[in-house]
Amino acid sequence: MLDHRYYDDLLWREPRERLADGGRLSHLVFVDGRLVDAWSERVEDSAYDDVARRHDEDLRSQVVQSPPAPPRHAQALAWLDEVAGSREALLAMTASPVALPRLGDHLDPVDDEPWLVTDELLTDVRESLLTTDLAAPLRECLLLVRERLPELADRMTPARLAAGIVWVVGKANAAIGPEGPVTQARVADHLGTTALNSAGNQVLGHVRRLGWPVRRPWDCEAPALLAVGRVELLSASVRRDLVELRDRSLAEEARLAPSEVS
């Protein structure tokens, strides 16, 4: 019969002392489910050395290398695709407003009275606060919203609808905002409305083309434009800057292409 006094002494004193000093590999000996012996030894050169190595690998902090950033010209072209809406639109983009697609020539003064009021408010805001080259983008945005959701003029007041259109076009051309020449507060005060952001996002949801979000390249002198994906909502001066950036990026792409192939 097992002497329990020996077992108790082994369990509470000697095994712990022997386990603490021997090494990483510990042995426990049980007889009829009771611990009767224990000791530790070095795991190196034992049958469990591979197990210890795997445990070390699991505990070692894993450093995941981030993929290298795309070349600067590739980042710029991807961002320009998002701003213009597609590579085809980007390649066809010119600084001339004559090339812009038109969605209509006039608004019906009888059937579209809320839209006409909105159009008059847009003209007033543009003449009072904004630059002349935003006239065409503002009207294009108005016609685009009317085409996509005619009942929006019944859901929003003309002032709020005009504020939303100004916000979309202004942000798309970096013409309003803290860094722009006109603040949102000035536009809101001029129209006698509030929450320009809310109205703008309501309009933006009906005119923005869907696409993968692309961060604006910080080191290629790209303006802080809201990427709407519609070249027709860009002013002539902004398109001129983007065409210049496009041409530089395409030239860089062509310059690097032979070395990448070789």
NUMAR-990769 format. One record per residue: residue in one letter; residue number from 0; x, y, z of N, C-alpha, C in turn. Coordinates in steps of 0.1 Angstrom, whole numbers, plus 2048, in hexadecimal, padded with zeros to 3 digits. Atoms other than C-alpha are relative to their C-alpha. Last residue first. Example, Ala and Ser with C-alpha at 12.3 -4.5 7.8 and 13.67 -1.06 7.14 Angstrom:
REM residues 2
- res,n,npx,npy,npz,capx,capy,capz,cpx,cpy,cpz
- s,1,7F7,7F5,800,889,7F5,847,7F8,80B,808
- a,0,809,7F4,800,87B,7D3,84E,809,80C,800
***
This chain:
REM residues 262
- res,n,npx,npy,npz,capx,capy,capz,cpx,cpy,cpz
- s,261,7F3,806,800,884,9B1,551,803,7FB,80E
- v,260,801,80C,808,85F,9B8,551,80D,7F8,801
- e,259,808,80A,7F9,861,9D0,56F,7FF,7F3,7F8
- s,258,7F8,805,7F6,87E,9E3,55E,7F9,7F5,808
- p,257,7F6,809,805,86A,9E7,53E,809,7FA,80B
- a,256,805,80D,806,84B,9F4,551,80B,7F7,7FB
- l,255,7FC,80B,7F7,85C,A0E,567,7FC,7F3,7F9
- r,254,7F1,800,7FE,85C,A2A,54D,804,7F4,808
- a,253,7F9,804,80C,839,A22,541,80F,7FF,802
- e,252,803,80E,803,82B,A23,564,807,7FB,7F4
- e,251,7F8,808,7F6,83D,A44,56B,7FE,7F1,7FE
- a,250,7F2,7FF,805,82F,A53,54B,809,7F8,809
- l,249,7FF,809,80C,80C,A47,555,80E,800,7FB
- s,248,801,80E,7FB,810,A57,577,802,7F6,7F5
- r,247,7F3,803,7FA,81C,A78,568,800,7F2,805
- d,246,7F5,801,80A,7FF,A78,550,80D,7FD,806
- r,245,801,80D,808,7E6,A70,56B,80B,7FE,7F6
- l,244,7FC,80B,7F7,7F3,A8C,582,7FF,7F2,7F8
- e,243,7F2,7FF,7FF,7F0,AA5,565,806,7F5,809
- v,242,7FA,805,80D,7CD,A98,55D,80F,801,801
- l,241,801,80F,7FF,7C4,A9C,582,806,7FA,7F3
- d,240,7F6,805,7F7,7D0,AC1,582,800,7F0,800
- r,239,7F3,7FD,805,7BC,AC9,563,80B,7FB,809
- r,238,7FD,80A,80A,79E,AB6,570,80D,803,7FA
- v,237,7FD,80D,7F9,79F,ACC,58F,804,7F5,7F6
- s,236,7F3,7FE,7FA,7A1,AEC,57A,804,7F3,808
- a,235,7F6,800,80A,784,AE1,564,80E,801,806
- s,234,7FE,7F3,807,76E,AD9,581,80B,7FF,7F6
- l,233,7F4,7FA,7FD,765,AB5,58B,801,80D,7F7
- l,232,801,7F8,7F4,742,AA8,58D,80C,808,803
- e,231,808,7F5,804,743,A9B,569,7FD,809,80C
- v,230,7F8,7F5,805,760,A85,573,7F8,80C,7FC
- r,229,807,7FA,80B,74A,A70,589,808,80C,7FB
- g,228,800,80A,80C,759,A57,5A1,7F9,806,7F4
- v,227,80E,802,804,74F,A6C,5C0,7FF,7F6,7F5
- a,226,801,809,80C,772,A6B,5CF,7F1,7FC,7FE
- l,225,809,80A,7FD,771,A89,5E8,7FE,7F8,7F3
- l,224,80D,801,806,790,A9C,5DE,7F7,7F5,805
- a,223,809,807,7F7,7AD,AA6,5F3,7F2,800,7FB
- p,222,809,7F8,7F8,7C4,AB0,5D7,7F7,7F7,809
- a,221,80E,802,804,7DF,A98,5CB,7F8,809,809
- e,220,806,7F3,802,803,AA5,5CF,7F1,7FF,7FC
- c,219,800,7FD,80F,812,A83,5CA,7F8,80D,7FD
- d,218,7F4,7F9,805,81D,A7D,5EE,801,802,7F1
- w,217,7FC,7F4,7F8,7FD,A76,601,80C,807,7FA
- p,216,7F1,800,7FE,7EE,A5E,5E8,805,80D,806
- r,215,7F9,7F6,809,7C8,A60,5EE,80F,7FF,803
- r,214,7FB,7F4,7F8,7BC,A40,5FE,807,809,7F6
- v,213,7F2,7FF,803,7A7,A29,5E7,805,80D,808
- p,212,7FA,7F4,7FB,784,A1E,5F0,80F,800,7FE
- w,211,7F7,803,7F4,779,A02,5D9,806,80D,805
- g,210,7F3,805,804,75D,A0E,5C2,808,7FD,80D
- l,209,7FA,80A,7F7,739,A19,5C1,80E,7FC,7FB
- r,208,7FE,80D,805,731,A38,5AD,807,7F7,80A
- r,207,7F3,806,800,724,A55,5C0,800,7F3,7FA
- v,206,7F8,7FD,80C,705,A67,5B4,80D,7F9,800
- h,205,807,802,80D,6E8,A5A,5CA,809,804,7F4
- g,204,804,80E,802,6FB,A55,5EB,7F9,7FD,7F3
- l,203,7F5,808,804,70C,A76,5E7,7FC,7F2,7FD
- v,202,7FF,7FE,80F,6EB,A89,5E9,80B,7F7,7FB
- q,201,80C,804,806,6E4,A7C,60C,800,801,7F1
- n,200,7FF,80F,801,709,A7F,615,7F3,7FB,7FA
- g,199,7F7,804,80A,707,AA4,60C,801,7F1,7FE
- a,198,806,7FE,80D,6E8,AAB,620,809,7FB,7F4
- s,197,80B,80A,801,6F7,A9B,63F,7F9,802,7F2
- n,196,7FB,80E,802,718,AAD,63A,7F5,7F6,7FE
- l,195,7FC,802,80E,707,ACF,635,805,7F2,7FD
- a,194,7FC,80E,803,6F6,ACC,656,803,7FD,7F2
- t,193,7F5,806,7F7,6E6,AEE,657,803,7F2,7FB
- t,192,803,80E,7FC,6D1,B04,63F,80B,7FC,80A
- g,191,80A,800,7F5,6CD,B29,637,7FD,7F2,805
- l,190,80C,807,804,6DE,B25,615,7F5,800,80B
- h,189,805,7F9,80C,6F9,B3F,61C,7F2,7FA,7FB
- d,188,806,7F3,7FD,6FD,B32,63F,7FA,807,7F4
- a,187,80C,803,7F9,702,B0E,633,7F9,80E,804
- v,186,80A,805,80A,71B,B19,619,7F3,7FE,807
- r,185,804,7F5,809,72E,B2E,632,7F6,7FC,7F6
- a,184,809,7F7,7F8,72E,B11,64C,7FB,80C,7F7
- q,183,80E,805,800,73B,AF9,632,7F7,809,807
- t,182,804,80A,7F6,75A,B0E,62E,7F2,7FC,7FE
- v,181,80C,7FD,7FA,766,B1F,60E,7FC,7F5,80A
- p,180,802,7F2,7FF,789,B20,600,7F3,805,807
- g,179,805,7FA,80C,78F,AFC,609,7FE,80F,801
- e,178,7F4,7FD,808,7A5,AEE,625,7FC,807,7F3
- p,177,7F6,7F9,7F9,789,AEF,63F,80C,804,7F8
- g,176,7FA,807,7F5,76F,AE5,626,80A,808,807
- i,175,806,7FC,7F3,763,AF0,604,807,7F8,80A
- a,174,803,7F2,801,774,AF1,5E1,7F9,805,80D
- a,173,7F8,7FA,7F6,787,AD0,5E3,7FD,80F,801
- n,172,7F6,7F7,806,777,AC7,5C2,809,807,80A
- a,171,7FA,807,80C,763,AA8,5CC,80B,809,7FA
- k,170,7F6,80A,7FB,75D,AB9,5EE,807,7F9,7F5
- g,169,7F5,7F9,7FA,74D,AD7,5DD,80B,7F7,806
- v,168,7F8,7FA,80A,739,AC2,5C5,80C,807,807
- v,167,7FA,80B,808,72B,AAC,5E1,80A,806,7F6
- w,166,7F6,807,7F8,726,AC9,5FA,807,7F5,7F7
- v,165,7F4,7F8,7FE,716,ADF,5E0,80B,7F9,808
- i,164,7F9,800,80D,6FE,AC4,5D6,80D,808,801
- g,163,7FB,80D,803,6F4,ABE,5FA,808,7FF,7F4
- a,162,7F4,802,7F7,6F0,AE3,601,807,7F3,7FE
- a,161,7F5,7F8,805,6DA,AE6,5E2,80C,7FF,809
- l,160,7FB,807,80B,6C4,ACA,5EF,80C,807,7F9
- r,159,7F8,80B,7FB,6C2,ADB,611,805,7F7,7F4
- a,158,7F4,7FB,7F9,6B8,AFC,602,809,7F4,804
- p,157,7F7,7FC,80A,69F,AEC,5EA,80E,805,806
- t,156,803,7F2,804,68F,ADA,607,80A,804,7F5
- m,155,7F7,7F5,7FA,694,AB5,608,7FC,80D,7FB
- r,154,7FC,805,7F2,67C,A97,604,809,80B,806
- d,153,80C,800,7F8,668,AA6,5E6,804,7FC,80F
- a,152,804,7F2,7FE,688,AAF,5D3,7F4,802,809
- l,151,7F8,7FA,7F6,694,A8C,5D9,7FD,80E,803
- e,150,808,7FD,7F4,676,A7F,5C5,809,806,80B
- p,149,808,7F4,802,68A,A81,5A4,7F8,805,80D
- l,148,80A,800,7F6,6A4,A68,5B0,7F7,80D,800
- r,147,7FF,80C,7F8,6BD,A5E,596,7F5,7FF,80A
- e,146,802,80B,809,6B5,A78,57B,7FF,7F3,809
- r,145,80D,800,805,6B1,A94,594,7FD,7F4,7F8
- v,144,809,803,7F5,6D1,A8B,5A6,7F1,7FF,7FB
- l,143,7FD,80E,7FD,6E4,A8A,585,7F7,7FC,80B
- l,142,807,808,80A,6D5,AAB,57A,801,7F1,803
- l,141,80E,7FE,7FF,6DF,ABC,59A,7F8,7F8,7F7
- c,140,804,807,7F4,702,AAD,599,7F1,801,802
- e,139,800,80E,803,706,AB9,575,7FC,7F7,80C
- r,138,80C,804,808,6FB,ADB,57F,7FF,7F2,7FC
- l,137,80C,7FE,7F8,714,ADE,59B,7F4,7FC,7F8
- p,136,801,80C,7F7,730,ACF,585,7F3,801,809
- a,135,804,80C,807,728,AEA,56A,800,7F3,809
- a,134,80E,7FF,805,728,B08,581,7FC,7F3,7F9
- l,133,808,80A,7F9,748,AFD,594,7F1,800,7FB
- d,132,7FF,80D,807,75E,B0E,57B,7F9,7F5,807
- t,131,808,801,80C,751,B30,587,801,7F2,7FA
- t,130,7F9,7FC,80C,760,B2D,5AA,7F7,7FD,7F4
- l,129,7F7,80A,807,74B,B2B,5C9,806,806,7F3
- l,128,7F6,806,7F8,73C,B43,5E3,80A,7F8,7F8
- s,127,7FD,7F9,7F4,723,B5C,5D5,80D,7FB,807
- e,126,7FC,7F3,803,720,B51,5B1,805,808,80C
- r,125,7F4,801,808,720,B2C,5BA,805,80F,7FD
- v,124,7F5,804,7F8,708,B31,5D6,80D,800,7F8
- d,123,7FD,7F5,7F6,6F0,B45,5C1,80C,7FC,808
- t,122,7FA,7F5,807,6F2,B2C,5A4,804,80B,809
- l,121,7F2,804,803,6EC,B0F,5BC,807,80B,7F8
- l,120,7F8,7FF,7F4,6CE,B21,5CA,80E,7FC,7FD
- e,119,7FD,7F2,7FE,6C0,B26,5A7,808,802,80D
- d,118,7F7,7FB,80A,6C4,B01,59F,804,80F,802
- t,117,7F3,805,7FB,6B3,AF8,5C0,80B,805,7F6
- v,116,7FD,7F8,7F4,695,B0E,5B6,80E,7FC,805
- l,115,7FC,7F2,805,695,AFE,594,804,809,80B
- w,114,7F3,801,805,696,ADB,5A4,805,80E,7FA
- p,113,7F6,801,7F5,678,AE3,5B9,80E,800,7FB
- e,112,7FE,7F4,7F8,666,AF0,59A,809,7FF,80C
- d,111,7F5,802,7F7,66C,AD2,585,802,80C,808
- d,110,800,80D,7FA,64C,ACC,571,80B,7FF,80B
- v,109,80D,803,7FA,645,AF0,568,801,7F3,808
- p,108,804,7F6,7F6,667,B00,562,7F3,7FC,807
- d,107,80D,7FB,803,675,AE1,551,7FA,809,80B
- l,106,80A,806,7F7,69A,ADF,558,7F2,806,7FC
- h,105,808,7F6,7F8,6B2,AE5,53C,7F7,7F8,809
- d,104,7FD,7F3,804,6CD,AD4,526,7F8,80B,809
- g,103,80C,7F8,804,6CE,AB2,535,804,80E,7FD
- l,102,80C,808,7FC,6E6,A97,542,7F3,807,7FC
- r,101,80B,7F8,7FB,705,AA5,531,7F4,7F7,802
- p,100,80D,805,804,726,A93,52E,7F5,809,806
- l,99,808,806,7F6,745,AA9,532,7F3,7FB,7FB
- a,98,800,80F,801,75C,AAD,514,7F7,7FA,80B
- v,97,808,804,80B,754,AD2,511,7FE,7F1,7FF
- p,96,80E,803,7FC,761,AD8,534,7F7,7FC,7F5
- s,95,80A,7F8,807,785,AD5,527,7F2,7FC,805
- a,94,802,7F4,7F8,79F,AC8,540,7F5,808,7FA
- t,93,7F9,7F5,805,79D,AA5,531,7FC,80C,809
- m,92,802,7F4,7F9,793,A83,53E,809,80C,7FA
- a,91,806,7F6,809,793,A68,524,7FE,80E,807
- l,90,7F8,7FE,80C,7AD,A53,536,7FA,80A,7F7
- l,89,7F3,7FA,7FD,79C,A57,557,808,804,7F4
- a,88,803,7F2,7FE,77A,A50,549,80C,808,803
- e,87,804,7FA,80C,787,A2F,53B,7FD,80F,801
- r,86,7F4,7FD,808,799,A27,55B,7FD,807,7F3
- s,85,7FB,80C,807,779,A2B,56E,80C,804,7F9
- g,84,80A,80A,802,766,A42,585,804,7F4,7F9
- a,83,806,7FE,80E,77B,A62,582,7F5,7F6,7FE
- v,82,805,7F3,802,784,A64,5A7,7F8,802,7F3
- e,81,80B,7FE,7F7,787,A3F,5AD,7FA,80E,7FE
- d,80,80B,809,804,79C,A3A,58E,7F4,802,809
- l,79,807,7F9,80B,7B1,A58,599,7F5,7F8,7FA
- w,78,808,7F6,7FA,7B8,A46,5BA,7F9,808,7F5
- a,77,80B,806,7F9,7C4,A27,5A8,7F6,80B,806
- l,76,80A,804,80A,7D9,A3C,591,7F4,7F9,806
- a,75,806,7F5,806,7EA,A4E,5AE,7F5,7FC,7F5
- q,74,809,7FB,7F6,7F1,A2E,5C1,7F8,80C,7FA
- a,73,80B,809,7FF,800,A1F,5A2,7F6,804,80A
- h,72,808,7FD,80B,816,A3E,59D,7F4,7F6,7FF
- r,71,808,7F3,7FF,822,A3C,5C0,7F7,802,7F4
- p,70,7F9,7F4,804,82C,A18,5BE,7F8,80C,800
- p,69,7FE,7FF,80F,817,A00,5D1,808,80C,7FD
- a,68,80A,7F7,806,81E,9FE,5F7,802,800,7F0
- p,67,7FB,7F2,804,833,9E0,601,7F5,808,7F9
- p,66,7FC,800,80E,81F,9C3,611,805,80E,7FC
- s,65,80A,7FA,808,81F,9C5,637,805,800,7F1
- q,64,7FB,7F5,809,836,9AD,647,7F5,805,7F8
- v,63,806,801,80E,825,999,662,805,80C,7F8
- v,62,7FE,7F3,807,83C,996,681,7FB,7FE,7F2
- q,61,800,802,80F,830,978,696,801,80E,7FA
- s,60,809,7F6,807,83A,97B,6BA,802,7FF,7F1
- r,59,7F8,7F5,806,84B,95B,6C6,7F6,809,7F9
- l,58,7FF,7F4,7F6,834,947,6DD,807,80C,7FA
- d,57,80E,7FA,7FE,829,92F,6C1,801,80C,809
- e,56,805,7FA,80C,84D,92A,6B5,7F2,807,802
- d,55,7F8,7F4,801,859,922,6D8,7FB,808,7F4
- h,54,806,7F7,7F6,83D,908,6DB,807,80E,800
- r,53,80D,7FB,805,849,8F9,6BB,7F9,809,809
- r,52,7FD,7F6,80B,86D,8F7,6C8,7F3,806,7FA
- a,51,7FB,7F3,7FA,861,8E7,6E8,802,80A,7F6
- v,50,80C,7FA,7FA,84E,8CC,6D5,803,80D,806
- d,49,808,7F9,80B,86D,8C6,6BF,7F3,806,806
- d,48,7F9,7F4,804,882,8C0,6DF,7F8,807,7F5
- y,47,80A,7F5,801,869,8A7,6ED,806,80D,7FB
- a,46,80A,804,80A,87D,887,6E7,7F6,80B,7FE
- s,45,809,80A,7FB,89A,897,6FB,7F6,7FD,7F4
- d,44,7FB,80E,802,8B9,8A8,6EE,7F7,7F5,805
- e,43,7F6,802,80B,8AE,8C9,6FD,805,7F2,7FF
- v,42,808,806,80C,890,8C6,714,809,7FE,7F4
- r,41,7FF,7F8,80C,8A6,8CB,733,7F9,7F9,7F5
- e,40,7F2,801,806,89A,8B9,752,7FF,808,7F3
- s,39,7FF,7F9,80D,87D,8B9,76A,80E,7FF,7FB
- w,38,7F3,7FA,801,872,8A1,786,800,808,7F2
- a,37,800,7F5,80A,853,892,795,80E,806,7FF
- d,36,7F3,7FB,803,84A,873,7A9,7FF,80B,7F6
- v,35,7F6,806,7F7,82D,863,7BB,80E,805,7FD
- l,34,7F3,7FC,803,80F,876,7AE,80A,7FA,80A
- r,33,7FA,7F7,7F7,7F0,862,7B3,80E,803,7FC
- g,32,805,7F2,800,7DA,854,798,806,809,80A
- d,31,80E,800,7FC,7E1,830,7A1,7FA,80E,801
- v,30,803,80D,7FD,806,838,79F,7F2,800,805
- f,29,80C,803,7F8,80F,858,78E,7FE,7F1,802
- v,28,802,80E,7FF,831,865,782,7F4,7FD,809
- l,27,809,803,7F4,834,888,776,7FD,7F1,800
- h,26,805,80E,7FF,851,892,75F,7F8,7FF,80C
- s,25,804,805,7F3,859,8B6,756,7FA,7F2,7FE
- l,24,807,80D,801,86D,8C2,738,7FD,7FB,80D
- r,23,80D,7FF,805,875,8E7,73B,7F8,7F4,7FF
- g,22,800,7FB,80E,892,8E4,753,7F1,801,7FB
- g,21,7FA,809,80A,89C,8D4,774,801,806,7F2
- d,20,7F2,7FD,803,898,8F0,78E,806,7F8,7F4
- a,19,7FD,7F2,802,873,8F4,794,80E,802,7FB
- l,18,805,7FB,80C,868,8D1,78F,805,80E,7FD
- r,17,7F9,806,80B,87F,8C3,7AA,7FB,805,7F2
- e,16,7F2,7FB,800,874,8DC,7C4,807,7FA,7F4
- r,15,800,7F2,804,84F,8D6,7BB,80F,805,7FF
- p,14,803,7FF,80E,853,8B1,7BC,801,80E,7FB
- e,13,7F5,805,809,865,8B2,7DE,7FD,801,7F1
- r,12,7F2,7FB,7FE,84D,8C7,7F2,809,7FC,7F5
- w,11,800,7F2,7FC,827,8C5,7EE,80E,805,802
- l,10,809,7F7,808,822,8A5,7DA,803,80E,804
- l,9,7FB,7FF,80E,840,891,7E7,7F8,80B,7F9
- d,8,7F4,7F9,7FF,837,898,80C,806,802,7F2
- d,7,803,7F2,7FD,813,88E,805,80D,809,801
- y,6,807,7FA,80B,81D,86E,7F4,7FE,80F,802
- y,5,7F6,7FE,80A,836,864,80F,7FA,808,7F4
- r,4,7F7,7F6,7FB,81C,869,829,80B,803,7F6
- h,3,805,7F3,803,803,857,813,809,80B,806
- d,2,7FF,7F8,7F4,818,837,815,7FC,80E,7FD
- l,1,7F8,7F4,802,80C,823,7F7,7FF,808,80E
- m,0,809,7F4,800,800,800,800,809,80C,800
***
